[in-house]
Amino acid sequence: MLRQAQNSTIDQRFAVEAVDLVKDFGETRAVDGVTLRVPTGAIYGLLGPNGAGKTTTLRMLLGIIDPSSGQRNVLGRERPLEAAPDIGYLPEERGLYPAMHARDAIAFMGALRGLPIAEGRRRADALLTEHNLGEWAKKPIRTLSKGMAQTVQLLGTTVHKPRLLVLDEPFSGLDAINQARLEEMIRREARSGVTIIFSTHVIAHAERLCEQIAIVAKGKVAFDGRVDEARARLRPIVRLRTRASDGGWRDVIPAKARREGDEWVFELPEGGPEPLLKALIDGGAGIETLAIERPGLHEAFVSIAGNAAAEAMGREKPE
Amino acid sequence: MMRFLRSSFVIARRDFSATVLSKAFIFFLLGPLFPLLLGGVFGTIGAKVASEAEQPVVAVIGSHADFQRLKNARDEMAQAMGEGAVVPLVGYAPEPDLAGQQRRLLGTVKPPVRAVLSGGLDHPRIFGPSEDDPTFGQIRLLLSSARQEGNSGSPDIGVTTVHGGSGSLAKDRAETALYGQMLLFFLTILLSGMVLSQLIEEKSNKIIEVIAAAIPIDAMFVGKLFAMLAASVLGIVVWISSGALLIQFMKTGGVQTLPPPAVGWPMFLTLAVVYFGMNYLLLGAAFLTIGAQASTAREVQTLSMPVTFAQVLIFGFAAKSIGSPDSTQALGGAVFPLSSPMVMLARAAELPEIWPHVAAILWQAAWVALILRLGAKLFRKTVLKSGPRMPWWRFGRA
């Protein structure tokens, strides 16, 4: 039984709130009790390997599909389609009408969200010029390169000036230059107060852009919070290179430490760096280099989602 | 509601522009003209062949007086049965070698001779066809009539011409009903099949995701259906003169001689437009629902044949109502939504009451809305995979 969200349970500080969302496709449970809260104005990353349930979660949040059970609230609306004029959505699989002119495609996407078509065309012309695509404004989409078509779709996603941007794998298929441009555009939109949710299976993008993330694995949210909170779950990593190969100092090296080339790599012990340093010096280790690093999001992801999910992510490098 | 209508309009405007401004639309407009063109070409060829192939005649060997009486009898019969239905007669003076003359005449090519009649009116003898042949029967009737000419002749009958007697009126109106229904059927079968493939582009382009995230699926269905209706109406405006030509071909004397419908021409034409719209929307909504389930153009092509047959069946069902608009069968056809517009148009030709049409149009409009609603639900459920699982008997209430 689908339970509709009650306004009383929804905190207006959040642009998007989902409580215990479940989605079954036949016998397969694609999303299993996802709960997340996206603060207004935040850049929020939905992180997980392909098949984790990110796209299905986003589709439920947007109202494309209804959940099998659970509650959702988007921009204060229990029915996401009611908030559609304030939302921009870039789907994972891009799609435009091939015969449509670039400016008409942007205006059409704006019109779907309630923007008058004439105003949409005017804004489309300005946006295309701003993105060095002015001369392509009246050319059919099928004559544009893939990168140009993706830019057109992205402009169509924002032409109506939404308050919430939902981007599903936005970096997929973009070259490095366009990825950088997109990152800048996301930051610019966020600076103007737009809430942005984007899904990605590339940790580096989330690490660079997001203030908050949800790590999704096997249809469940394994972590929902700030990036530094995720990283703070792990102890700092010590990288140590010594001149002496053996001695009393070896007693302070944890049993789980591993060798990476000439380095010892291990978690900083409970006491912190000072007792470690003292033991190494007193033990005659002959410190050559010693670095104490904060763990990256990748390590946090491995810790939270497990090695299998991390391996799945690792197979898909940034494009 | 305003947002729903505006969303539908956005979809309708896009689809209408994409359809009408494409090169393919020119072929769409020309398409139905091809059969007329072919009909004209083959009709001309047929007429030429027919004129070149002369009608066989009966050669009459005998006196001029006998031939004249037979010819008078033949003309009288032709007046009653039509010129082409009665065999023409050609007179020949008797020759000494009668048998030889008979054989020679029967072998004549110009004009071709079907039979040779000799012996005058008193002792007629037919050389040629058997007694089973219709020509033999005609000659016997002509002889009988020619023999009586001297005795009584044709009776004088006083004639007062009255148009619209009940017997002829019912027949004439049934004829108008048939033409109206056929026109409705052909226009719908030509046009509504296009709706089947209306969602293929969105599904293959994945733009369906953008649309489904922005507007209700119901609005998309409504927009697509009305866009195709508008494109079809544009086509009909172009074809309307061709349609008049078609009737001109079918009915000697042209459209102006078509029997007047019971509700009068202005109302009949108004109802014809409304019922075409309803027929298109009803079948279009059903086809949009079916076509939306197809994921490739190949599947749509596969579906188009059964869909066409279904339309022919519906037309056959609707045609049963002609001539008996108050029969159970006709009422059934009027209630069944997919045949209702055709049955009701035929009724407009045959019965003068207006209120059943008001009720029928409301009934049909309700079904358009219902089919679209169910179609959108089915699309969300099966294509977008939306909503909780539920048993099929609860589907309608989802």
Interface residues (C-beta under 8 A of the other chain):
Chain A: M1 L2 D24 F25 G26 R59 L62 G63 I64 I65 D66 P67 S68 S69 L81 A84 I87 Y89 P91 E93 R94 G95 L96 Y97 P98 A99 M100 F108 M109 A111 L112 R113 G114 I117 G156 V166
Chain B: R3 R6 S7 V10 R13 R14 A18 S22 E201 E202 N205 K206 I207 I208 E209 V210 I211 A212 A213 A214 I215 P216 R380 L384 K385 S386 G387 P388 R389
